[in-house]
Amino acid sequence: MELYHGDCLDILPTIEAGSVDLVVTSPPYDNLRTYNGSLEWSFDIFKDIALQLQRVLKSGGVIVWVVGDATIKGSDTGTSFRQALYFKDLGLNLHDTMIYQKADYIPKTHNRYEQCFEYMFILSKGKPNKFNGIKDKPNKWAGSNFHGTWRDKDGTMKRSSGHNKKVISAFGLRPNIWNIIPVKSSKSKHPAIFPIDIPRDHIISWSNEGDIVLDPFLGSGTTGVACKNLNRRFIGIEKDKQYFNLAKKRINQASGLGC
């Protein structure tokens, strides 16, 4: 575990190019939090950080960028999309646009449907070289024979050959919308703590044991906790001293025996 107290713009340039397997992080959201007055955030700052993340990422590596948008004067900012498209401008692939759906939320709006999700952009440097898909979606037809079909150009359905003897398993690959209960900030001294499910399941999905995982916005250290529990090497950077100390304590106390 390598934990750094400082600005990620100062520390990221010291990390060797092409040395990181996976980035899992959640950057500041449109100044929605003050972070003890330590926040300095703009699209120009984001661009400098994105360039460094692209530099340190290995070929085939993945960035998991968890982000939402503020609503200002009745309009979503769209910052999340601008960031995802800028990563593409740097040459990264937008491998998947995933959704973190908040399973428990408090209604706040009155003139539109409640916003209860955040984006999880999966950005890759070329084709991802690792994918350990989590299969926990119950299959309705588990135990029966699989009869694959496909639609021809004329619209007719045809049965695929070679599948008649395949038995449908109890669980299949989960979809790209993850329903997760958010962590209440009162349980932590950090105003925007990650649910452990997010970094844990992405770390499982996009890396193997012994790989290097980076979180340039360490916060309360949840990504580091997940890495310790999953036997990954970890680099964490946090600017705010209070949150850095909290993260260090949480990671040190993690058992390392699985999430």
N, C-alpha and C positions, 0 to 999 in steps of 0.2 A: 504494500500500500504506500503510495506517494501522495501526501496531502500538502497542499501549498496554500498559505494565507497570502493573498495578493490579487491584483487585477489580472484576469486571464489574458488581457492584451499584452501584459509584460511577461507572463510565464509561458504562454503557448509558443512563442518564437524559440524558446529554449528546448522544446521537445523535438526529438529527431524526426525528420520528414519520413513519411511512410512507415511509421512505427506503431500506429494505433489500429487495432482490429475493429473497434466499435465505439461510437460515441452515443451515450444516452443522456439527454439533458432536457431541461425545460427553462428557456431563457425568460427574461422579464417580459411581461405582457403589456405593452403600450402604457407603461407607467401606472399600472393599476395598483402597485404596492410601492411603499417608500423604502422598505428594507433598511430601516434605521438611518435613513438619509444617505445611504451609501450608493444609491443608484444613479448612474449616469448612462442614459440609454437614448439612442437615436438610430435611425436607419444606417447612417454612416458608420457608427460604432459596430452595428450588426455586420456590415459588409466586411470590416476588418477582421472580425472574429470568424466569419464564414470562410474567408480566404485562408486563415490559419488552420481551421478544421479540415479544409480540403487538402492542405499541405501535409498535415500529420497523418492523414488517413491512409492506410494501406490500399493497394489495388485489390478490389473485391471487398473492401471494408464498407461498413454501413454507419450512417448517422441517423439516430432516432431523435427527431426534433418535435417535442411536445409543446404546442403553442395554441393560444386562443386570441380573440380580438376584443378590444374594448368597443363599447357603443358610445359614440359621441354625437350629440344633437340628433339622436334618432337613427344614426347610420353606423353600421359596423365599419371599423377602420380598414379591414382587408389586409392588415399588415402580415398576417400569417401567409397569405397567398404571395405577397411580394417577396417574402423571405424564401419560400419554396422555389419560386421562379428565379430568384437570384442564385440559389444553389445550382440550378440548372445552367444558368449563364456561366458558372464556374466549371462546368463540364460534368457535374454529377447527374446521375439518373434519378428521377422521381419514381422510385421502384414501386411505391404504394402510398396511397393516401388513406390512412387508417383513422378511426374515430375512437376516442375515449369517451364513452357515454356514461355520464354520472348517474349511478343507480339511485342516488338519494340526493335531492336538491330542494331548496326552498324557493317557491315561486316569487319572482320579484317584478315581473313586467305585467302590464295590463292591456297593451294594445297590439301584442303579437304573441306567437307561440313561444313558450319558455325555451331559452337557450340552455341546453343541458349537456353540452359536449365540448370537447377540445379536439384539435387535429393532432395526429401523430404521423408526421411526414417521415417516410422511410426513404432515405437518400443513399444511393450507393455509388461507389467509385468503380464504374464498370458493372459487370454482373456480380451480385453477391456470391462470395465463395463459400458461404455457410448458410444453411437454413434448416433448423431443427423444429419443424412445424409441430405445434402443440395440438394434440388430438384429444379434445375433451367435449366435443359437440355430440350429444346423444343422437344415434341414427334411428330414425323411425322404423326402418325396415331391417333392423339388426337381425342376423341369423338367416335371412332369406337369400336366395341366389340373386346375383347382380346381373341385370340385363341392360347393358349400356345402349343408348340410342344417340343418333345424331341427325341433324336436319340437312337434307340435301338442298342444292341451289333452287330446286323447284318448290321447296317448302314441305316436301314429304318427309316423314320420319322413317329412318331405317335403323335396324338393330346392328350394333357393332359385333364383330366376330371375336371369338376367343374369350368371352366373359361369362358364359353360361355356368361355368363351374366355380366362379368366384362367389364366396359367401360374404355378405355385408357385415362388417365388424360392428361392435357395440358403439364405438365412438369414431367420429371423423374429424377432419381438420376444422378448427374453429374459424369463423369468418373474421373479416377485418374490422368489425365493430365490436369493441370490448366493453362490456357492461361492468363497471367497477364502482364500488362505494367509495366516495371521496373521504379523505381524512379531515376531521374537523380541526381547525387551527388551534382550538383550545387544548388539544392533546399535545401540542408542541409549542415551542417558543419561536417557531418560524411561521410566517403568515401564509405560506403557500407550499405546504409539505406534500411530497409525492405519496400516493398510495404505493405500498411496496409491490403490489401486483404489477404496476407498469414497468419499472426497471427490471424486476425479476423475470417477467415473461418475455420481454424483449432481449434480455441477456441470454436466456435459454434459446430463443429463436435464432439469434444472429451471431452467436459466438460459441466457442468450445472452451472446456476447462484449460486454464493456463493462458488464455488470450488476454490482451491488454484492453481495458475499457476506460474511457475518459468521460468525466463530467466537468465541463468548465464552469458550470454554475452549481457548485456543490450543495449550497443551501444547508439543510439539516442533515445531509449525508445519506439519504435513503439509497441512492445508487451504489454508494460504497458499501453499505450494509448488505445489499443484494449480492454484490460481487464477492464479498467475503464469504457469504453463505454458499455461493455457487462455485467457489474455487477459481475465480478470475483475478488477474492482477489489475490494480486500479490506480488511476491518477485522478485526483480531485482538486479543484481550484475554487476558492471562495474568498471574496473581497472583504466581507464584513467579519470583523473579529468575533463578535458574539456568535454568529451562525457557524463560523469555522470551529470554534471551541465545542459547540453543540454537536456538530458533525463528527469531529474527532472522537468525542466521548461515545456517541452512538456506534460508530464503527469499531472502536476498541472493545465495546461491550458485546458486539455481535458474536454469536457462538461459532460461526463458521461450519455449522452442522446442517445447513439446508434451510430454506425459507419456510 
